[in-house]
Amino acid sequence: MAKNIDKIKQEVKSLVSDITEIPEADLAEDAKFTEDLGVDSMMALEIVASIEKKYKTPVPEEKIPNLQSLKDIYDLLEELL
């Protein structure tokens, strides 16, 4: 992996915090975006688009429905990067 995974986790958490307006301290790795954090579909798309832009890697469309929590995003990025 090109980047340190802890750095990536921090960047993703910060990005999700900015989009959802939820403080980073309140974002648990396993909190479900829709059920626990109230993320709507527009926010979810914005999160995916931001990740694609930041890491210059496309997120496969079939993987998007599986991105339910920060942990899911971390796992996907480990796979893609």
Buried (B, 14 or more C-beta within 10 A) or exposed (E): EEEEEEEBBEBBBEBBBEBBEBEEEEBEEEBEBEEBBEBEEEBBEBBBEBBEEEBEEEBEEEBEEEBBBBBBBBBBBEEBE
